[in-house]
Structures are given as structure tokens and as C-alpha cells.
Amino acid sequence: MTLDQQREAILSGDPSRAMPALAGLRELPAEQAVPLLLLGLQQRAFMVRSLSCAGLGVKPTEAGWQALVIALASDLDANVRAEAANALVSHSLTRAWPLLRQAFECNPEWLVRCSILSAVAEHAEMEPGDLLDLARLAMADGDGTVRAGAAEILGRLVREGSQAPAGVPWAIEARSALAALQQDRDHRVVAVALNGLQG
């Protein structure tokens, strides 16, 4: 498929044509792929916008970053906002973290929140204090899947705390929060909390 054919497919309004065209952009250099991914981000079908976000995460450029920031903040579909969050982390966790923290507070949808949690949960560059802060926000969520994500993060902090000098404040707080989640009303959350405490 030529670039012109890919452009036409992306602009067609038909996801069954646009999606393969977007997927094919992975093979192209960023200077060719990103303009077409940005076009995809403007299409009506949320699946096309979501896949465009994923592509912009794989082909990091400043133009792509700015488009992802806008998508995270204002796209009407939670799937697209969730994919934008993941893609921003692929660009730069340090740069993305303040945006993700704000998005977590502003987006009550479980999909967006779980996407943010999973994007940072095992990221080597995440600061323990920031992880603890995010986990505390997630613990207050009404959705059990989000609270289970909080328990996963707290479990990571407990594991890392066992390798750190005794009495590290964030590790003590993480263990205390994880113990509190053992009383959660959702059995999935309780199971993750128990597992984290045993780790």
C-alpha cells in the first residue's frame, strides 16, 4: 500500500479500511507515519483514533506528543483517552507523569484509570512516593478493578521496601494501606492485597 493509498484509507470513514492502513504505518519512518497518524486522530470512529494514539506512542515526535496531550484531556471516548495515556508514557514518563496524575483525578472512568495504573505500575523510573500517591487515589475509587490496581502498586512498593533500609516511610505506608485493603468489599481486591503482603 502506498502512502497515498494509506492516506485515502484513513480518511475513508471506514474503520475496516482505516485500521489496516494505520497498522501498516509501523513499518514507516516517523516523518512519514506521524502526519498520517495525526489524520487518524481526527477521524470519527473511536477505534481509528485509539489505534492512532498507539501509533504515536511507537513513533515519538513533538507533534505527536502535543496531539496525545490534547487527546488525553479532551477526547470524548474513554478508550482513546486510555490509549493516549499509554502512548505518553512511551514518549517520556518524566514528562507524562504530571499529565497522568491530573488525568487520573479528572477521569472517573475505570478504563482510563486502569490504563494509567498499568502504564506506571511496573515502570522502573516511577518514584515510590508518586506511586504511593497514585495508589491512595485509586484506593478511593468506586470500581473494584481500579482498587485492585492500587493493591498491585502497593504490593510492588512492599516488595521494593523489603530491599530498602528498614523504616523507609513509603514502604511502611504502602504496607499499612495494603493491610487496609484486606477489608475491601471486592474479593478480587482482597486477593491482590493478600498476595502483595505475602510478597
N, C-alpha and C positions, 0 to 999 in steps of 0.2 A: 504494500500500500504506500503510495507516495504521500508527501506532506500535504499536497492539495486535497488528496482523497481523504486523508485523516481529518483535515480541517472541515471538509464538507460533511463527513460522517458525524463529527462532534456537533456541528451546527444544525444537523438534520432534525433535531427534536425527537429522534427515535433512539431510546436507550439501547436497543438491541444492535444498533449500528454504532452508536457513540462509545459504548463501553469497550468493545474490542479495539477501536481506534485509540482510545486513551491508554489501554493496557499496552499497546504497541509502542507507545512513546518511551517506555523504559529503555528501549534499545538506542534511543537518540541522545546526542549531547544536550546539555541543559539549554543552550542558546536556541536550539530548535524545539525542544519539548515544552519549555516553560510557557511561551506565548500560547500554545495550543491548550495547555493545562489551565491557563487563565481563562481562555474561552470556555472551557468545560465548566469552570466555576460559575459562569454566568447563565448556565442553562436551567431550564425549568425543572427537569427531573432530579430529585434529590440523590438518586443513585449515581448520576453523572457528576454532580457536584462533589459527592463524597469521594468517588474514585479520583477526581481531580485533586482533592486535598491530599490523598495518599500519594499521588504522583509528585506533588510539590514537596512532600517530605523527603522523597528519594532524590529530587533534583533541587537542592537548596540554592536559591538565589535571593537577593534582596527584594526583588519584585514579588517572588513567591511568598516570602516572609510577610510582606505587607498585606497581601491578599488573604493569607491564612489568619492573620490577626483580625481582619475585618470579618472573615467567615466565623471565627470563634465567637466574636462579640455580637454578630447580628444575623447570621443565617437563621431562617425560620425553622429549619429542621434539625432536631437533636442529633440525628445520625451524622450530619455534616459537621456540626459543632464538635462532636466527639472525635471525628476523624481529623479535624483541624488541630485539636489539642495534641493528638499523637504526632502529627506532622511537625508541629512547632518544636516538640521535644527532639525530633530527629535533626532539626536545624541546630538548636543550642539549648540545652537545659537551663543554663545560667540566665540566658536572655528570656526564655519562655516562662520560667518559674513565677515571676510576679503576675504575668497574664493568666497562668493556670490557677493560681491562688485566687485571683479575683473572679475568674470564670466559675470556679467551684462554688463560691459564695453566691453568685448571681444566677446559677443554673440549678433549679431544683430537680431537673430530670435525672433519673438514676443512670441513664445511658451515658450522659456527659460526665457525670461524677465518677462513674466506674472507669470510664476511659482515662480520665485524669489520674485516678488512683493507680491503674495498671501501668500507665506510662512512666510514673515516677517510683513505683513500689520497689523495684529491684535496681533502679538506676544507680550506678556506682558514685555518681557525682552529687547525689542528694545529701544535703546536710541533715544530720539526725534531728536537730531542732525543728527544721522545716517539715520533716516527715511527721514528727510528733504533733506539730500544729495542724497539719492536714488530717491526720488520723483523728484528732479531737473533733474537728469539724464533721468528719464522716460519721463519728460515733453518734452524733445528734440527729442523723438523717432518719426519716421515717421508713426508708426502704431497707430490708434486711440484707440485700445484696451489697448495698453501699457500706453498711455496718460491717459486713464480713470482709470487705476490702480494707476497712480500718483495722480490723483484727489481724489481717495479713501483714500490714505495715508494722503494727505494734509487735508482732512476732519477729519480724526482721530486726527491729530495734532491740528486742530482748536478746536475740542471738548475738548481735553485734556487741551488746553491752556485756555479755559474758566474756568477750575477748578484751574488753576495755578495763582500765583500772577500776577497782572496787569503788562504788559510791558515785559513779557518773550520774548526774541528775537526770538526764534524759532517759537513761536506761531504767532508773528507779521509777520514774513517772510512767514509762511505757509498760512496765510490769504491773503497776497498780491499775492502769487503765484496762489492761488485758484481763486482769482479775475481775474487774467490774463487768466486763462483757460476758463473763461466765453466767451471769444472771439474765442475759438477754432473752427476750421473748421468742426469738427465732432460733430454732435448733441448729441451723447452719452456722450462725454467728458463734454460738456456744462451742460448736465443734472446732471451729478455726481458733477460737480463743484458747481452748484446752490444748490444742496442738502447739500453739505458739508458746504457751507456758512450759510445755514439756521440752521444747527445743532449747 
